Structures are given as structure tokens and as C-alpha cells.
Amino acid sequence: MKTAIIYHSEHHGNTKKILDAIVRQGDVTLIEASSNQHTDLSEYDLIGFASGNYYSKFHDSVLQYAEKNLPSGKKVFLIYTYGAKEPRLDTIKQITDLKGAQMMGTYGCLGFDTFGPFKLVGGIAKGRPNEEDIAGAIKFFMDISKI
Ligand SMILES: Cc1cc2nc3c(=O)[nH]c(=O)nc-3n(C[C@H](O)[C@H](O)[C@H](O)COP(=O)(O)O)c2cc1C
């Protein structure tokens, strides 16, 4: 099962931490959404989109990448991290729906957050993602890879 994950992880590398653990599980290629690399996703069996929560949603670069490069009829999944509240998934799901994708599942967990006023208190969700979050992400990925 050849997998590509298109991601954006700018704040503390929280989302990337999860993805780095997933990469070690098999044939997984990470693509930074703003890099414009590997735009031909047709060779991949499974395609993930991953992002921190930025202003309640996936980062625009991931949304734009999906809109532009997701071939129709692919198996897809979503991974995200957030400081306090899960991002809205409606926009990314609208895009994958329009492309006739099969949504295999979503996985989200807390991620260290020092954005705005949280910096003054030393940040929130300290130490996240932790070992348990990463183990959960690996299990999620292994489960959907089997389907
Ligand atoms: C510009 C910006 C906006 C953010 N907006 C939200 C938000 O709306 N809700 C939330 O729970 N966390 C928010 N966060 C916190 C991040 O979602 C969280 O720290 C996430 O783990 C960052 O992932 P990353 O390190 O992979 O970029 C925001 C962080 C930044 C930098």
C-alpha cells in the first residue's frame, strides 16, 4: 500500500511529529503542502491530509493542494493536532467529497500551543503530542492501511 501524506506543520512541528512516526510504519511519502513537489498523486493507493488547527481549520496550503492535486476516487484520511479545540473538517471534506474520495477515517490529538495569549502562560497542551498520542496515530494508520 503506497501512501502519500500532504501536510502543513508550522507552529511547533506537532503534526510532523505524528507523521514522522507513521512514516516509519511502511511505504509512506510526506509532502509539504507548500513545496509543490510530487504533484502527481495517481500512483498512491492511500492519501492523507494533515495539518495543525490554524484559526479553526486546516491550513490553506493543504486545502489548496487537495483541491488542485487530489485525483478522483482515492482512499483518503485526515490527521490533525490542535491546542484546545478540534478544527472544522467541513472544507477539507467538501473537497475530498467533490473528488469522489473514500474517507477512511480521521485522527486528531492535542499539540503544544503558544499562539497569541497562550505564550504568556507558557503555552497549553504542553508535552503533546505524547507517546500515547503517537501510539494512537500509528494504530489508526495501521488499521486503515489494512482495509
Ligand atoms: C496561527 C495559529 C492559529 C491557531 N489557531 C488555533 C485554533 O483556532 N484552535 C486551536 O485549538 N488551536 C489553534 N492553534 C494551535 C495549533 O493548532 C496547535 O499548536 C497545533 O498542534 C499546531 O500544529 P503544528 O505544530 O503542526 O503547526 C493555532 C496556532 C497558530 C500558530
The ligand as a Tripos MOL2 file, in Angstrom:
@<TRIPOS>MOLECULE
LIG
   31    33     1     0     0
SMALL
NO_CHARGES

@<TRIPOS>ATOM
      1 C1         -1.7720   30.9300   13.7720 C.3       1 LIG1
      2 C2         -2.2880   29.8650   14.7000 C.ar      1 LIG1
      3 C3         -3.6600   29.6740   14.8640 C.ar      1 LIG1
      4 C4         -4.1290   28.6580   15.7160 C.ar      1 LIG1
      5 N1         -5.4890   28.5070   15.8590 N.ar      1 LIG1
      6 C5         -5.9610   27.5310   16.6820 C.ar      1 LIG1
      7 C6         -7.3710   27.3470   16.8550 C.ar      1 LIG1
      8 O1         -8.2020   28.0230   16.2480 O.2       1 LIG1
      9 N2         -7.8000   26.3790   17.7330 N.ar      1 LIG1
     10 C7         -6.9120   25.5750   18.4160 C.ar      1 LIG1
     11 O2         -7.3400   24.7230   19.1850 O.2       1 LIG1
     12 N3         -5.5630   25.7070   18.2500 N.ar      1 LIG1
     13 C8         -5.0730   26.6770   17.4070 C.ar      1 LIG1
     14 N4         -3.7080   26.8250   17.2490 N.ar      1 LIG1
     15 C9         -2.7930   25.8670   17.9290 C.3       1 LIG1
     16 C10        -2.3310   24.7680   16.9670 C.3       1 LIG1
     17 O3         -3.4150   24.1690   16.2890 O.3       1 LIG1
     18 C11        -1.5700   23.6410   17.6840 C.3       1 LIG1
     19 O4         -0.4960   24.1430   18.4310 O.3       1 LIG1
     20 C12        -1.1060   22.6200   16.6650 C.3       1 LIG1
     21 O5         -0.6220   21.4650   17.3260 O.3       1 LIG1
     22 C13        -0.0020   23.1860   15.7780 C.3       1 LIG1
     23 O6          0.4660   22.2030   14.9110 O.3       1 LIG1
     24 P1          1.9100   22.2960   14.2290 P.3       1 LIG1
     25 O7          2.9370   22.3940   15.3240 O.co2     1 LIG1
     26 O8          1.9980   21.0270   13.4590 O.co2     1 LIG1
     27 O9          1.8660   23.5050   13.3490 O.co2     1 LIG1
     28 C14        -3.2080   27.8240   16.4130 C.ar      1 LIG1
     29 C15        -1.8340   28.0350   16.2450 C.ar      1 LIG1
     30 C16        -1.3720   29.0400   15.4050 C.ar      1 LIG1
     31 C17         0.1240   29.2340   15.2460 C.3       1 LIG1
@<TRIPOS>BOND
     1     1     2 1
     2     2     3 ar
     3     2    30 ar
     4     3     4 ar
     5     4     5 ar
     6     4    28 ar
     7     5     6 ar
     8     6     7 ar
     9     6    13 1
    10     7     8 2
    11     7     9 ar
    12     9    10 ar
    13    10    11 2
    14    10    12 ar
    15    12    13 ar
    16    13    14 ar
    17    14    15 1
    18    14    28 ar
    19    15    16 1
    20    16    17 1
    21    16    18 1
    22    18    19 1
    23    18    20 1
    24    20    21 1
    25    20    22 1
    26    22    23 1
    27    23    24 1
    28    24    25 2
    29    24    26 1
    30    24    27 1
    31    28    29 ar
    32    29    30 ar
    33    30    31 1
@<TRIPOS>SUBSTRUCTURE
     1 LIG1         1 GROUP 0 **** ****
